[in-house]
Amino acid sequence: MIARALRDEGFEVVYTGLHQTPEQVVQAVIQEDADALGLSLLSGAHLTLVPKVIELLAAAGRSDVLVMVGGIIPDADIESLEATGVAKVFTPGSSSLPAIGQWLGEALDAAEGSVEV
């Protein structure tokens, strides 16, 4: 739903499907030269998979990618995810779809403004 809503708001969205490994996710980010990555996790493995993705992004020289996470994430785990480099965690009902799009647009604008040329 979020991918479709972001697309409808004008974002270019590449949906890679379910059951991707961290390596496959990072490879897609590199191939698409993505500015942001949204991970949806319902498995409970977020404290294992998300840090691995962030580690692989850094190893690939793409620590500039804005990472947001959604899904069934316990409130107690949000701080840990943010400490690994996650920009924002969206849990069910925490934000409306337009609010997520607005946040993403503002976060990407801010990240673009902080890049030195």
C-alpha positions as CSV (number, residue, x, y, z in Angstrom):
1,M,0.0,0.0,0.0
2,I,2.8,2.4,0.9
3,A,4.6,1.8,-2.4
4,R,1.5,2.5,-4.4
5,A,0.7,5.6,-2.3
6,L,4.2,7.0,-2.8
7,R,4.0,6.3,-6.5
8,D,0.7,8.1,-6.7
9,E,2.3,11.1,-4.9
10,G,5.0,11.3,-7.7
11,F,7.8,9.3,-6.2
12,E,9.6,6.8,-8.5
13,V,9.1,3.5,-6.7
14,V,10.8,0.2,-7.5
15,Y,9.1,-2.7,-5.7
16,T,11.3,-5.8,-5.5
17,G,8.8,-8.1,-4.0
18,L,8.7,-10.4,-1.0
19,H,11.4,-12.5,0.6
20,Q,14.5,-10.6,-0.6
21,T,17.8,-11.1,1.2
22,P,19.7,-8.1,2.6
23,E,22.2,-8.6,-0.3
24,Q,19.5,-8.6,-2.9
25,V,17.9,-5.4,-1.4
26,V,21.2,-3.6,-1.4
27,Q,22.0,-4.7,-5.0
28,A,18.6,-3.3,-6.1
29,V,19.4,0.0,-4.4
30,I,22.8,0.1,-6.2
31,Q,21.3,-0.8,-9.6
32,E,18.5,1.7,-9.3
33,D,20.7,4.4,-7.8
34,A,18.0,4.9,-5.2
35,D,18.0,7.8,-2.8
36,A,15.7,6.1,-0.3
37,L,14.9,2.5,0.8
38,G,11.7,1.4,2.5
39,L,11.8,-2.0,4.2
40,S,8.6,-3.6,5.3
41,L,9.0,-6.3,7.9
42,L,6.4,-8.5,9.5
43,S,8.6,-11.5,10.4
44,G,10.1,-10.1,13.7
45,A,13.6,-10.3,12.2
46,H,13.9,-6.5,12.0
47,L,16.7,-6.3,14.6
48,T,18.8,-8.7,12.5
49,L,17.9,-7.8,8.9
50,V,17.8,-4.0,9.1
51,P,21.3,-3.6,10.6
52,K,22.6,-6.1,8.0
53,V,21.1,-4.0,5.2
54,I,22.6,-0.8,6.6
55,E,26.0,-2.5,7.0
56,L,25.9,-3.7,3.4
57,L,24.9,-0.2,2.2
58,A,27.8,1.3,4.0
59,A,30.2,-1.3,2.6
60,A,28.9,-0.5,-0.9
61,G,29.5,3.3,-0.4
62,R,25.8,4.0,-0.1
63,S,25.4,5.1,3.5
64,D,23.7,8.2,2.0
65,V,20.6,6.2,1.3
66,L,17.7,7.2,3.5
67,V,16.3,4.1,5.2
68,M,12.8,3.9,6.5
69,V,11.2,0.8,8.1
70,G,7.6,-0.2,8.4
71,G,5.7,-3.2,9.7
72,I,5.1,-4.9,13.0
73,I,7.9,-3.2,15.0
74,P,7.6,-3.2,18.8
75,D,7.9,0.3,20.3
76,A,10.8,-0.9,22.3
77,D,12.8,-1.7,19.2
78,I,12.4,1.6,17.4
79,E,15.3,3.3,19.3
80,S,17.6,0.4,18.4
81,L,16.7,0.7,14.7
82,E,17.2,4.4,14.7
83,A,20.6,3.9,16.4
84,T,21.7,1.7,13.5
85,G,20.9,4.5,11.0
86,V,17.2,4.1,10.2
87,A,15.7,7.5,9.5
88,K,12.1,6.7,10.4
89,V,10.1,3.8,11.6
90,F,6.4,3.6,10.7
91,T,4.3,1.2,12.6
92,P,0.7,0.3,11.6
93,G,-1.6,3.3,12.1
94,S,1.3,5.6,13.2
95,S,0.9,7.9,10.1
96,S,-1.4,8.4,7.3
97,L,-0.2,7.6,3.8
98,P,-0.1,11.3,2.8
99,A,1.9,12.0,6.0
100,I,4.4,9.3,5.1
101,G,4.8,10.9,1.6
102,Q,5.2,14.3,3.1
103,W,7.9,13.1,5.5
104,L,9.8,11.3,2.8
105,G,9.7,14.4,0.5
106,E,11.0,16.6,3.3
107,A,13.6,14.1,4.4
108,L,14.9,13.7,0.8
109,D,15.0,17.5,0.4
110,A,16.9,17.9,3.6
111,A,19.4,15.2,2.6
112,E,19.9,16.8,-0.8
113,G,20.5,20.2,0.8
114,S,23.2,18.7,3.1
115,V,25.3,17.3,0.3
116,E,28.5,19.2,-0.3
117,V,29.5,19.9,-4.0
